[in-house]
Amino acid sequence: MKRTRSQDRILNILKSINRSISAQDLYVELRNRNQNMGLATVYRALEALKLEGMIQARTLANGESLYGLIQEDRHHLTCLQCGDSVAIDECPVHDLEQQLNRSHRFKIYYHMLEFFGLCDRCQAKAEEA
C-alpha cells in the first residue's frame, strides 16, 4: 500500500522522537518543524497508519490516545488518579496471541495489556486524607 506524504512525515517524526505522542502534540511538532498540516489530516494519517499496522494507538484513562511505532508487547500499570503510567515487561498473553493467530488465522499486529488502579503515591495521599 502506497503511503501519502502526510503519513511519511508522521512516521519520520515518530521514529525521531521514539516515544508515544498525542495527535495534538504531533500537530504541534509538525508545525515546529515547518511541516504545516491540518489537524484533521493528522488524524486521518494516523488512522491510515494504524490500519496498515505501522503504528499503534494506546488510550489513556482520561480518553486521550497516544500514537507510536509498533513495539513488541506493550503493557502498563496506569494510575487512575494522577495518570502516571509505568511500562511492565512481563507478558502473560504472548502464548495466547500465537494461539489466536493460528486458530483464527487472524493477523495480529500488536497487543496491549493495561492494568488500572492507584500508584503508591496516590494510595499514600488517600490514606493521609
C-alpha positions, 0 to 999 in steps of 0.5 A: 500500500502506497503511503501519502506524504502526510503519513511519511512525515508522521512516521519520520517524526515518530521514529525521531522522537521514539516515544508515544505522542498525542495527535495534538502534540504531533500537530504541534511538532509538525508545525515546529518543524515547518511541516504545516498540516491540518489537524484533521489530516493528522488524524486521518494519517494516523488512522491510515497508519494504524490500519496498515499496522505501522503504528499503534494507538494506546488510550489513556484513562482520561480518553486521550490516545497516544500514537507510536511505532509498533513495539513488541508487547506493550503493557502498563500499570496506569494510575487512575488518579494522577495518570502516571503510567509505568511500562511492565515487561512481563507478558502473560498473553504472548502464548495466547496471541500465537494461539489466536493467530493460528486458530483464527488465522487472524493477523495480529499486529500488536497487543496491549495489556493495561492494568488500572488502579492507584500508584503508591503515591496516590494510595499514600495521599488517600490514606493521609486524607 
